[in-house]
Amino acid sequence: KETRVAWISAAAAVGAHVTRRPVRFMLDRYTDMLTQGTRHPFVATYTLAADPKTGKLVAFDVDLYSNAGYAKDLSIAVMDRALFHATNAYKIPNVAARGHICMTNTANNTAFRGFGAPQGMLVMEHAVDALAAKMGTDPIALRGGNLIHNGDVTHYRQEVQFSPVPRLWQDIMTPQHADIARRQQEIDAFNAAHKNKKRGLSVMPTMFGISFTAQFMNQGGCTVNVYTDGTVRASHGGVEMGQGVHTKVVQLIASALCIPHERVFISESSTDHIPNPSPTAASASFDLYGAAALDACEQLCERLAPFLPDNWHTKEVPEADRVDIFNKAVFSAYMSRVDLCAHGFYVTDAGYDFNQPVERRGKPFAYYTTGVACSECEVDLLSGDMRVLRADILMDLGISPNPGIDIGQVEGAYVQGMGYYTLEETVWGSPDEHRWLRPGQCFTRGPGAYKIPAFNDVPVDMRVTLLGEAPNPRAVHSSKAVGEPPLFLGATAAFAARNAVRAAVRERGGDESALLESFDTPLSAERLRMMVGDATAQYFADHVANAGGSKTPALFA
């Protein structure tokens, strides 16, 4: 949405220039997926170390390699995010993280919800699982003992504040939420009683930094106009795409001016109203435009104050009377030649410059949105089919301006993340794999081949809870951003499915350590079936190897 529209816009502009007529350009899904690219596939090598006596993580060394396609596009920003989130929500005193952007023969890959954070955090969580198996400890205990606390400093030298990760972790363990201990016992009993179906459970945190890491983009404007009939129209730089930013801005303006929200209207975003807006991205739109709207409303309230009684906005005054008082004050101000148009502006101090010395690079994020999720999955060992039986999600969203919207965002992000990690596989032609395709050609370029989550993939039992009493002074009205942070929690479904397969391998007396050597996502039905490692799976693995293919599907074309 930020950059990949450029070439199609240029084509339309050329047509409009030549014909001197408006040109509308629409791609069918086949062409769209063929040309627009996907998320950046990643490959990583890592070393994660812990003190065997205390169970504390002590060092993490990781190299991240991303498939950029034939050009960079947003590849640098995607890699930046992956490096910033390489340790997820854990305190690790010694970290070395390096990013490598690789040019390949595929379409130009781009960014999607989360940018590179979902890729970077997945490496960390896989490493924790593998380390726990090596140490012979419970991965849940290893995670819980290494969570980052307020006051700790990240590997990019930013102090963590207003991020209650340990509290979230403790709360989700309780019977009031996921009740982990009891359910793990029930899963063990189910696995002992069933041969061809196994269940698994996984619990993970997430800590997502909020802000554009390029400082100049952390700015937003909003114009608020009050009309003589007492109605209000606002225009801000954010684009409404279903995430509810218009609704939240309307609520904020209505609250600031003490009028019903029905009297507040939003003009669709346009650069003739708000010039030079930053992209509606990085989950920061309400932070920027909500704060800008509040700035504009405070200016208007100051101008209207001489025309309003002191107690007009209190609860003692009925709403109908408040509306009448406001309308009269607005008209009086107009008759007194008071400007009833205000422009608000807001900036944050977040920004990070890799070109500066480490001590002067700045801080990339204004604050963090955190959460914890627990997923329970059931895997059919004969087919590899997987379903999520239950998902418990606990999110810290500060003081939510609209819990209905925010819970919907959490639910959608989880399912989207679950699809990313378990369903959405891209297939590219290469000499080593999928040789029936021309090298660099994408096969999964339509709904017939590229599978996204459907209604039946949603968890059977899905529970979302917003953490209370967690104000955030770094954002407007103590709220927190919600768009991208919950997406990674969908990875708990993939890890739970892998734990179910590990239970089957253990029962058969196999070596489950092979399942922890790598983690190829998406963890599709095909991959889950092959991970079982029984005679049928081994037959097909040997057949692929004898045919000159690869036992492990490669991420790069």
Phi and psi in degrees as a GROMACS rama.xvg file:
@    title "Ramachandran Plot"
@    xaxis  label "Phi"
@    yaxis  label "Psi"
@TYPE xy
-88.523  -43.747  GLU-2
-126.245  -30.1647  THR-3
-72.4412  -9.4258  ARG-4
-79.6059  -10.1237  VAL-5
-60.2539  -46.2055  ALA-6
-70.2891  -36.1875  TRP-7
-72.3265  -33.5905  ILE-8
-66.0929  -39.6531  SER-9
-64.145  -40.6945  ALA-10
-62.799  -42.4985  ALA-11
-65.4264  -38.5211  ALA-12
-64.1533  -40.4625  ALA-13
-62.5564  -44.5161  VAL-14
-61.8448  -41.0618  GLY-15
-66.5171  -37.4206  ALA-16
-66.9986  -41.6  HIS-17
-71.8831  -43.0514  VAL-18
-89.5419  -14.7849  THR-19
58.7963  34.9318  ARG-20
-138.55  155.645  ARG-21
-62.3744  141.365  PRO-22
-124.084  128.509  VAL-23
-111.578  129.173  ARG-24
-120.096  121.337  PHE-25
-128.244  131.94  MET-26
-97.1875  142.235  LEU-27
-73.9197  164.47  ASP-28
-60.9643  -37.1735  ARG-29
-58.1218  -51.5085  TYR-30
-69.1124  -37.9436  THR-31
-59.1662  -49.1436  ASP-32
-72.2109  -27.5869  MET-33
-69.9906  -32.2474  LEU-34
-104.881  -25.0333  THR-35
-85.0499  -15.1754  GLN-36
78.473  178.945  GLY-37
-129.356  -171.344  THR-38
-56.5396  155.817  ARG-39
-72.4695  117.994  HIS-40
-64.9377  143.795  PRO-41
-123.683  147.956  PHE-42
-126.919  142.563  VAL-43
-138.597  147.087  ALA-44
-121.25  142.706  THR-45
-150.551  162.831  TYR-46
-135.629  123.519  THR-47
-121.855  128.231  LEU-48
-123.461  147.873  ALA-49
-140.744  155.375  ALA-50
-77.8924  116.934  ASP-51
-65.1731  -22.0816  PRO-52
-80.8114  -43.1341  LYS-53
-97.5946  -19.171  THR-54
75.5709  12.2425  GLY-55
-86.9074  135.525  LYS-56
-68.8294  134.948  LEU-57
-118.868  -26.3056  VAL-58
-156.84  147.524  ALA-59
-143.265  122.715  PHE-60
-123.168  122.334  ASP-61
-141.559  140.694  VAL-62
-116.841  123.401  ASP-63
-107.942  130.117  LEU-64
-119.402  124.377  TYR-65
-113.74  145.119  SER-66
-90.3838  102.481  ASN-67
-81.1408  -17.5548  ALA-68
84.3687  -152.965  GLY-69
-84.013  -8.20055  TYR-70
-149.378  167.152  ALA-71
-76.1772  -46.1039  LYS-72
48.8008  -116.688  ASP-73
-98.9832  18.6096  LEU-74
-62.182  -35.7074  SER-75
-67.1174  -45.7062  ILE-76
-63.9217  -37.6087  ALA-77
-63.6757  -44.1164  VAL-78
-67.2595  -37.5902  MET-79
-55.5666  -48.7717  ASP-80
-61.1312  -42.1674  ARG-81
-61.3465  -40.5444  ALA-82
-69.6127  -41.0277  LEU-83
-62.108  -34.73  PHE-84
-101.835  18.2213  HIS-85
-65.3129  -24.68  ALA-86
-102.102  4.24545  THR-87
49.7636  -122.607  ASN-88
-110.514  32.9606  ALA-89
-113.567  150.148  TYR-90
-93.6119  115.686  LYS-91
-131.12  115.328  ILE-92
-68.1996  -26.3185  PRO-93
-126.844  113.403  ASN-94
-133.187  133.071  VAL-95
-127.587  113.102  ALA-96
-124.148  126.947  ALA-97
-126.806  138.226  ARG-98
-113.065  139.237  GLY-99
-130.091  117.734  HIS-100
-96.8044  120.511  ILE-101
-106.452  131.696  CYS-102
-89.2385  127.764  MET-103
-131.804  -174.315  THR-104
-98.1404  21.868  ASN-105
-98.7001  177.193  THR-106
-59.2736  158.433  ALA-107
-67.6437  110.432  ASN-108
-76.1426  156.527  ASN-109
-136.496  -161.158  THR-110
-113.934  158.641  ALA-111
-146.975  -179.296  PHE-112
-43.7679  114.268  ARG-113
104.975  -13.0722  GLY-114
50.1726  -122.793  PHE-115
-95.3797  -2.78007  GLY-116
-60.0288  -43.9407  ALA-117
-60.5382  -32.8686  PRO-118
-72.5874  -45.7005  GLN-119
-64.5867  -42.6965  GLY-120
-69.4664  -30.8933  MET-121
-61.7847  -39.8954  LEU-122
-60.1782  -44.9491  VAL-123
-60.4788  -46.4488  MET-124
-68.149  -37.5392  GLU-125
-63.1275  -40.9874  HIS-126
-62.8155  -38.9902  ALA-127
-64.9703  -42.9477  VAL-128
-60.2287  -46.1063  ASP-129
-63.8902  -40.8756  ALA-130
-66.4208  -40.6129  LEU-131
-60.264  -40.6394  ALA-132
-64.8343  -40.5096  ALA-133
-63.8872  -39.0296  LYS-134
-81.739  -12.0366  MET-135
70.7691  33.4576  GLY-136
-119.842  164.34  THR-137
-72.7208  125.06  ASP-138
-61.4955  -29.5717  PRO-139
-65.6472  -41.4499  ILE-140
-67.5812  -38.9929  ALA-141
-63.8475  -41.7709  LEU-142
-64.717  -49.0859  ARG-143
-62.6794  -28.5145  GLY-144
-83.8765  -3.28518  GLY-145
-127.988  20.3037  ASN-146
-69.5459  148.358  LEU-147
-79.477  142.274  ILE-148
-114.414  161.715  HIS-149
-59.6031  133.944  ASN-150
99.4279  -20.2087  GLY-151
-71.2516  158.956  ASP-152
-115.094  133.382  VAL-153
-75.8207  175.487  THR-154
-71.3238  -12.1935  HIS-155
-105.213  19.8859  TYR-156
67.7668  36.6437  ARG-157
-110.82  130.488  GLN-158
-74.5186  135.466  GLU-159
-84.3994  129.288  VAL-160
-137.086  149.434  GLN-161
55.6857  40.371  PHE-162
-131.015  91.0938  SER-163
-82.5089  56.6409  PRO-164
-61.4499  -47.291  VAL-165
-59.1829  -38.0851  PRO-166
-64.6447  -42.8967  ARG-167
-59.1512  -44.4505  LEU-168
-62.4748  -44.7773  TRP-169
-65.4862  -40.6337  GLN-170
-65.8765  -39.4288  ASP-171
-70.5714  -20.62  ILE-172
-74.1064  -20.9811  MET-173
-75.7083  159.974  THR-174
-59.9531  -23.6997  PRO-175
-70.9369  -17.2879  GLN-176
-120.182  -106.819  HIS-177
-86.0738  -20.7422  ALA-178
52.2527  58.8309  ASP-179
-59.4361  -49.0652  ILE-180
-60.1854  -47.2313  ALA-181
-64.4381  -43.8367  ARG-182
-68.3742  -32.2538  ARG-183
-65.3968  -37.1743  GLN-184
-65.1467  -40.6503  GLN-185
-65.0906  -37.2577  GLU-186
-65.9443  -42.7394  ILE-187
-60.9775  -40.8097  ASP-188
-67.1483  -40.2515  ALA-189
-62.7323  -45.3335  PHE-190
-64.0961  -34.7408  ASN-191
-69.0967  -26.3565  ALA-192
-95.5432  -8.86924  ALA-193
-127.65  130.665  HIS-194
-86.9843  -42.6527  LYS-195
-102.507  -0.253455  ASN-196
-131.669  134.055  LYS-197
-131.302  150.78  LYS-198
-118.044  152.473  ARG-199
-143.412  159.275  GLY-200
-135.555  144.544  LEU-201
-144.205  141.593  SER-202
-127.823  131.043  VAL-203
-146.065  150.188  MET-204
-97.6183  170.66  PRO-205
-145.316  146.582  THR-206
-140.802  108.188  MET-207
-112.929  124.545  PHE-208
-76.1953  136.056  GLY-209
-108.268  120.307  ILE-210
147.741  157.982  SER-211
-73.3708  133.926  PHE-212
-74.0505  -18.1942  THR-213
-85.5639  115.039  ALA-214
-59.2561  -37.577  GLN-215
-63.5316  -19.0243  PHE-216
-83.9796  -11.6123  MET-217
-84.4387  65.0584  ASN-218
-148.274  150.205  GLN-219
-155.047  148.523  GLY-220
-126.956  155.569  GLY-221
-152.151  132.79  CYS-222
-107.974  130.492  THR-223
-120.496  123.111  VAL-224
-112.178  131.322  ASN-225
-109.059  129.22  VAL-226
-100.256  162.817  TYR-227
-66.1647  -16.396  THR-228
-87.7095  3.50261  ASP-229
89.5494  -1.21992  GLY-230
-81.6816  160.933  THR-231
-131.062  135.942  VAL-232
-126.278  133.662  ARG-233
-125.2  152.904  ALA-234
-137.938  128.845  SER-235
-131.438  174.242  HIS-236
-85.7779  -1.91507  GLY-237
-84.0434  149.047  GLY-238
-101.669  125.766  VAL-239
-80.1817  118.626  GLU-240
-128.771  27.7648  MET-241
101.138  -5.2954  GLY-242
-84.789  -8.38863  GLN-243
91.1464  15.9995  GLY-244
-65.9621  -37.8196  VAL-245
-61.9114  -44.2784  HIS-246
-61.2351  -43.8139  THR-247
-66.9407  -38.5446  LYS-248
-66.4092  -39.9587  VAL-249
-59.3343  -46.2334  VAL-250
-59.9152  -44.2879  GLN-251
-63.2649  -45.2119  LEU-252
-64.8647  -43.2468  ILE-253
-60.9567  -41.2265  ALA-254
-66.8663  -42.2194  SER-255
-66.8163  -35.5483  ALA-256
-95.0093  -2.13521  LEU-257
59.6846  44.7259  CYS-258
-128.974  161.426  ILE-259
-64.4592  146.061  PRO-260
-66.4277  -19.4532  HIS-261
-65.582  -16.7265  GLU-262
-96.8914  8.52026  ARG-263
-114.051  131.259  VAL-264
-126.014  149.464  PHE-265
-115.1  129.764  ILE-266
-82.2394  141.079  SER-267
-60.1346  143.766  GLU-268
-58.9977  133.977  SER-269
-156.955  141.298  SER-270
-73.0499  -10.1926  THR-271
-80.528  -9.48663  ASP-272
-101.091  -51.2725  HIS-273
-122.941  104.532  ILE-274
-77.4651  154.318  PRO-275
54.7324  46.4033  ASN-276
-73.631  149.158  PRO-277
-73.223  158.334  SER-278
-57.9123  145.797  PRO-279
-78.8539  85.9157  THR-280
-156.411  -177.408  ALA-281
61.919  16.9451  ALA-282
61.73  11.6832  SER-283
-104.32  8.29279  ALA-284
-63.7765  -46.9004  SER-285
-67.8472  -34.8068  PHE-286
-56.783  -44.9524  ASP-287
-77.5018  -53.8921  LEU-288
-80.8029  -28.8456  TYR-289
-65.9893  -43.4354  GLY-290
-66.4811  -36.8736  ALA-291
-66.0345  -40.3833  ALA-292
-63.2671  -40.4036  ALA-293
-63.2975  -39.5129  LEU-294
-59.977  -45.6344  ASP-295
-63.2755  -41.7007  ALA-296
-65.8543  -37.6883  CYS-297
-64.3419  -36.7462  GLU-298
-62.9789  -43.882  GLN-299
-66.3288  -40.7103  LEU-300
-61.7164  -38.8444  CYS-301
-64.5801  -39.3162  GLU-302
-71.4115  -32.8028  ARG-303
-85.6734  -13.8929  LEU-304
-52.7729  -42.1139  ALA-305
-63.2004  -16.6269  PRO-306
-104.675  2.77853  PHE-307
-117.28  141.136  LEU-308
-68.5152  160.155  PRO-309
-64.1182  -38.9828  ASP-310
-103.537  19.8311  ASN-311
-67.6527  -25.6211  TRP-312
-94.9966  3.19626  HIS-313
-79.2156  165.415  THR-314
-68.1077  -21.3314  LYS-315
-65.7538  -23.2384  GLU-316
-91.5791  121.867  VAL-317
-59.0421  152.521  PRO-318
-59.4526  -41.6018  GLU-319
-61.2837  -37.9743  ALA-320
-69.812  -36.8529  ASP-321
-63.3502  -41.0936  ARG-322
-62.023  -43.6681  VAL-323
-65.0365  -41.5427  ASP-324
-63.0698  -43.9661  ILE-325
-62.6196  -45.0251  PHE-326
-60.0417  -43.7324  ASN-327
-65.8492  -38.6071  LYS-328
-65.3523  -40.0939  ALA-329
-63.1127  -45.1573  VAL-330
-65.7881  -38.795  PHE-331
-64.3066  -40.6932  SER-332
-63.5041  -41.2087  ALA-333
-61.7533  -44.7947  TYR-334
-64.8791  -22.9363  MET-335
-93.5966  10.8251  SER-336
61.5567  42.4824  ARG-337
-93.5065  134.308  VAL-338
-67.273  121.228  ASP-339
-104.567  22.5733  LEU-340
-122.816  129.231  CYS-341
-131.93  140.522  ALA-342
-111.662  121.664  HIS-343
-101.366  152.24  GLY-344
-144.768  143.745  PHE-345
-144.812  139.586  TYR-346
-134.586  155.373  VAL-347
-115.078  163.2  THR-348
-92.6903  8.63104  ASP-349
-75.7801  147.384  ALA-350
163.91  146.492  GLY-351
-140.949  132.765  TYR-352
-122.344  106.895  ASP-353
-65.6669  -17.5974  PHE-354
-81.5366  -9.6713  ASN-355
-90.6656  161.438  GLN-356
-57.8542  153.042  PRO-357
-53.3739  -42.8537  VAL-358
-71.7173  -10.926  GLU-359
-119.474  16.2972  ARG-360
-75.3875  -21.6672  ARG-361
95.0806  -170.932  GLY-362
-117.115  128.809  LYS-363
-75.2997  -21.6731  PRO-364
-128.552  146.708  PHE-365
-75.2568  -36.8008  ALA-366
-167.692  -175.809  TYR-367
-124.827  140.161  TYR-368
-100.264  128.578  THR-369
-123.447  160.52  THR-370
-167.51  168.143  GLY-371
-139.459  142.251  VAL-372
-136.153  150.233  ALA-373
-128.039  125.216  CYS-374
-119.916  140.564  SER-375
-119.465  124.355  GLU-376
-122.593  154.07  CYS-377
-122.465  130.239  GLU-378
-116.547  129.473  VAL-379
-83.775  111.251  ASP-380
-69.0511  -20.2838  LEU-381
-80.4916  -29.6133  LEU-382
-117.791  -18.7566  SER-383
84.6057  0.482437  GLY-384
-66.1665  138.088  ASP-385
-129.888  142.755  MET-386
-137.719  148.063  ARG-387
-91.9839  114.316  VAL-388
-77.5754  -37.0472  LEU-389
-156.03  141.772  ARG-390
-134.237  123.942  ALA-391
-111.19  124.93  ASP-392
-127.395  128.054  ILE-393
-122.347  116.365  LEU-394
-119.064  142.159  MET-395
-97.9347  105.351  ASP-396
-115.905  28.4326  LEU-397
62.0609  -136.534  GLY-398
-101.518  102.815  ILE-399
-67.1449  128.99  SER-400
-72.0772  -22.3008  PRO-401
-153.408  88.7768  ASN-402
-56.8274  -33.6769  PRO-403
-61.2373  -47.4708  GLY-404
-63.8768  -45.2191  ILE-405
-66.6714  -40.2852  ASP-406
-64.8186  -39.05  ILE-407
-61.6411  -39.2518  GLY-408
-63.8981  -40.1208  GLN-409
-65.2735  -45.1714  VAL-410
-61.3286  -46.795  GLU-411
-64.7904  -40.4853  GLY-412
-64.2832  -40.5677  ALA-413
-61.1617  -49.3138  TYR-414
-64.5229  -38.3801  VAL-415
-63.604  -42.6977  GLN-416
-65.9267  -40.1299  GLY-417
-59.5709  -42.3624  MET-418
-63.5733  -41.4638  GLY-419
-60.9448  -40.7095  TYR-420
-90.3817  -11.9911  TYR-421
-128.707  -13.862  THR-422
-127.6  -45.0496  LEU-423
-83.7156  85.8942  GLU-424
-99.9175  133.282  GLU-425
-101.461  139.324  THR-426
-119.099  121.98  VAL-427
-121.55  143.845  TRP-428
-73.4361  141.499  GLY-429
-159.142  159.908  SER-430
-63.5321  -25.8052  PRO-431
-94.2751  -21.7519  ASP-432
-147.642  142.439  GLU-433
55.3405  53.2437  HIS-434
-69.7453  -9.61882  ARG-435
-76.8963  -6.61352  TRP-436
-105.904  149.35  LEU-437
-64.1585  138.011  ARG-438
-52.8823  130.41  PRO-439
84.918  -1.58923  GLY-440
-91.0336  137.54  GLN-441
-91.7295  127.205  CYS-442
-88.9498  -37.2836  PHE-443
-87.0271  74.2976  THR-444
-123.433  36.9046  ARG-445
-176.067  168.24  GLY-446
-65.194  -16.1018  PRO-447
-72.8336  -24.748  GLY-448
-118.415  -25.7526  ALA-449
-104.358  116.962  TYR-450
-104.529  124.601  LYS-451
-108.842  163.664  ILE-452
-59.8529  140.072  PRO-453
-114.011  -178.478  ALA-454
-56.7037  -38.3137  PHE-455
-73.681  -11.9547  ASN-456
-88.7737  -12.8447  ASP-457
-63.7928  140.859  VAL-458
-51.7117  140.198  PRO-459
-60.2002  -40.1536  VAL-460
-128.289  111.571  ASP-461
-122.033  123.958  MET-462
-127.712  120.37  ARG-463
-117.548  128.555  VAL-464
-128.213  135.308  THR-465
-96.8439  129.956  LEU-466
-66.2673  131.646  LEU-467
-95.6774  168.078  GLY-468
54.2135  49.4189  GLU-469
-137.295  68.4326  ALA-470
-65.9063  152.849  PRO-471
-127.4  97.0823  ASN-472
-69.8037  -2.64764  PRO-473
-89.467  2.13917  ARG-474
-142.893  166.956  ALA-475
-62.2419  130.735  VAL-476
54.4985  31.2694  HIS-477
62.1185  23.8717  SER-478
-84.9136  177.037  SER-479
-139.055  151.984  LYS-480
-68.171  151.688  ALA-481
-131.246  -16.2026  VAL-482
-58.5976  -61.0444  GLY-483
-89.8679  -34.1745  GLU-484
-52.3672  -40.5342  PRO-485
-74.6223  -11.6532  PRO-486
-58.6212  -42.0329  LEU-487
-62.6467  -25.0465  PHE-488
-62.6983  -19.1452  LEU-489
-64.2156  -19.027  GLY-490
-64.7426  -21.7244  ALA-491
-60.4817  -27.9446  THR-492
-65.5311  -43.4329  ALA-493
-65.2683  -43.2921  ALA-494
-67.126  -36.5684  PHE-495
-65.1322  -40.2364  ALA-496
-63.428  -41.6417  ALA-497
-64.0505  -38.1661  ARG-498
-64.1311  -33.2696  ASN-499
-65.316  -43.3002  ALA-500
-66.3947  -37.6331  VAL-501
-59.5971  -37.7782  ARG-502
-62.7927  -38.5314  ALA-503
-66.8484  -41.4434  ALA-504
-65.4591  -41.5622  VAL-505
-62.0479  -42.9839  ARG-506
-61.9616  -35.1809  GLU-507
-80.8064  -5.4587  ARG-508
81.478  16.9879  GLY-509
-82.7938  -179.85  GLY-510
-98.363  102.385  ASP-511
-77.4521  -10.3981  GLU-512
-62.9477  -26.622  SER-513
-63.8731  -28.2901  ALA-514
-72.7486  -15.7827  LEU-515
-104.118  2.03661  LEU-516
-70.6984  -32.492  GLU-517
-151.378  167.425  SER-518
-139.818  94.0162  PHE-519
-89.8415  118.258  ASP-520
-111.384  155.229  THR-521
-73.9082  148.986  PRO-522
-84.5596  72.1668  LEU-523
-73.9435  173.56  SER-524
-59.0599  -38.175  ALA-525
-62.5822  -46.1159  GLU-526
-66.9827  -41.5808  ARG-527
-61.4158  -41.0814  LEU-528
-64.1874  -41.0204  ARG-529
-70.1546  -29.2596  MET-530
-68.2802  -21.9784  MET-531
-58.5569  -35.4698  VAL-532
72.3761  21.1291  GLY-533
-80.8029  -172.59  ASP-534
-62.6348  -38.3353  ALA-535
-64.9316  -46.0748  THR-536
-63.5077  -39.8379  ALA-537
-67.0624  -34.6953  GLN-538
-61.2504  -45.8723  TYR-539
-69.8471  -35.7431  PHE-540
-62.9867  -41.9341  ALA-541
-66.9981  -37.6501  ASP-542
-62.5064  -43.8356  HIS-543
-62.3242  -43.8298  VAL-544
-65.1699  -41.3632  ALA-545
-68.1966  -25.409  ASN-546
-82.9443  1.66738  ALA-547
89.8391  10.4372  GLY-548
-92.1912  -164.455  GLY-549
-113.082  135.323  SER-550
-66.625  -36.2927  LYS-551
-105.603  116.991  THR-552
-56.294  132.528  PRO-553
-85.7217  151.191  ALA-554
-85.016  -25.3236  LEU-555
-100.245  145.611  PHE-556
